[in-house]
Structure formats: C-alpha cells, structure tokens
C-alpha cells in the first residue's frame, strides 16, 4: 500500500503567495490614496507610516511564504512552476506594458509606479519559484 502525500502544504503555500500579492497591491493603492490626500492637506505623515508599515508587513508575508514553501515535504516543483508563472509577469510588468506586441493591451493603473511593493513581491515569487524548481529533494 502506498501512501499519498497531502496536498494541503502546497495549497497553503499557494494561498499564502496569493495573499502576499494581493496585500502588495493593496499597500500600493493605499499609499497612492494617502499621497493624494497628503497633497491636498499637506499632511504627509499617514503616507509615510503606510509606506513603512506596508513594507514591514510585506517583508513578513514574503518571509512566511518562503518558509512555508521551503518546508514542503516532499518538495513539489509544481508550486515552483506556479510561482515562476505568476511572479515573472508581475516583476516584468513595466517592461511588458511597453513591449510592441502588448503595447496598448495591458492596463496602466495610475497608482502603480515603478519599483513598488507589487513588483517586489512578483520578483520574490519568481526567484523563490526558480529555487523550488531547481532544488534537490
């Protein structure tokens, strides 16, 4: 009789990665709204606190995602492939926006600038996915 490994660790890792990407988008949008509010009221403190707090929360989520992904036994390359397929387009989004075949097709949200939390989370997931794909069990 063979024992099958549980899919729950891999699903937990994927859900945690999804939460990380969603939180990074939320942080960027919150900072954008607070920046608009700060330009209207000349009070920049909320934006600065949101930027610092969002960075710390994102760092904690990225650390938790990598720890959970690294602890999966047996090591699954499928999670690594999913991380690569999700992380690379997010990390390369500014390049993809201006690539000739995609120019004009991808949305350019005004609140998503260069070098933001969203790109950082995508780059982190892409690198983590590459590590999970090439590591030995």
N, C-alpha and C positions, 0 to 999 in steps of 0.2 A: 504494500500500500504506500503510495507516495503522498507526501504532504504538500499542499499548495501554500505558497506564501500569501499573506493577507494583502489586499490592495489598499488598505487604509493608510499605511505610511506614505505611499506615493500620492494618494488623493489629498492627504493632509498637506503635503509639500506643495502640490499644485494650487490648492486653495490659499495657502499662505502666500504664495507668489502672486496670485491674483489680488489678494488683499493688499500686498505691497505696491503693486502697480496702480491699483485704484486709489490707495492712500496718497501716492506720489502725485497723481493727477489732482486730487482734492487739495493737497497742500499748495500746488501751483495756482489753482484757481482762487483759493483763499488769500494767498499773498497778492494776487492781481487785484482782487476786490479791495483789500486793505490798502494797497498802493493808490488805487483810485480815490478811496475815502481820504487817505492822507494828503493827496494833492488838493483835495477840496477843503480840508480842515487844517492843514499844516501840522498835523499830529502824526509823526512817523513811528512812534513807539509801538503801536499794535502790529504794524507791518514787520518791524524788526524782531519783535517777540515771536510772531508767527513763522518767520524765516528760520530763526534759531530753533524753536520748538519743533517745527516740521522737519528740520534736518536731523535733530536728535531722534525723533520718532521714526523717521525713515531709516536711520542707521540701526535702530533696534530691530525694526522689521526685517531689514536685509540680513542682519546677523542671525536672527531667528530662522529665516528661510534657509540660509546656508547651513546652519547647524542641523536643522531637520533633514535637509537634502543629503547631507553628508552621513547621517546616521541611518539611512535606509538600508536595511539588510533583507534580502540580497540586493546588491546595488542594481538599480534599474537604469538602463540607458534611455528608456523611453522618456523619463522625466527630463533627462538632459537634452534630448532632442526637442521636446516641447519648450524648454527654457530657451534653447537656441532660436527656435522658430518664432517665439514671442519677443525675446529680448533684442535680437538683431534689428528688426524693423523699427522698434521703438528707439534704439540707440542711433540708428541711421536716419531717423525721420527728417531732420533738416536737409540731409543730402537727397533723400527720396522726393522731397517736395519740389526740388528744382531739377530733378533728373528728366531728360527730354521725354521719355515715354509716359511719365506720370505727371508732368507739369500741368497744372490746372485741374487735375482729378482729385488730388488729396486735399482735404480741408486744411486751412492755415488758421488755427484759432489765435485771436489776438493776445490771449493770456498765456500762450505757450511760447516762450522765447528760447534763445539758445542757452545751453548749459544749465538746464533746470533739473529739478528733482526727478521728473518723469524720464528724461534721458539717462540720468544716473542709474535709476532703477533698471531700465532696459539694458544698459551696458553691463551692470552687475549680473543680471539674469543670464545674459549671453555668455559671459565668462564662466559663471557657475555651470551653465549647461555644457560648455565645452569641457570643463573639468570632469563633469559627470559622465560625459560620453567617452573620454579617453582614459579614465582611471581604470585600474585593475580591481577586480572584485576581491 
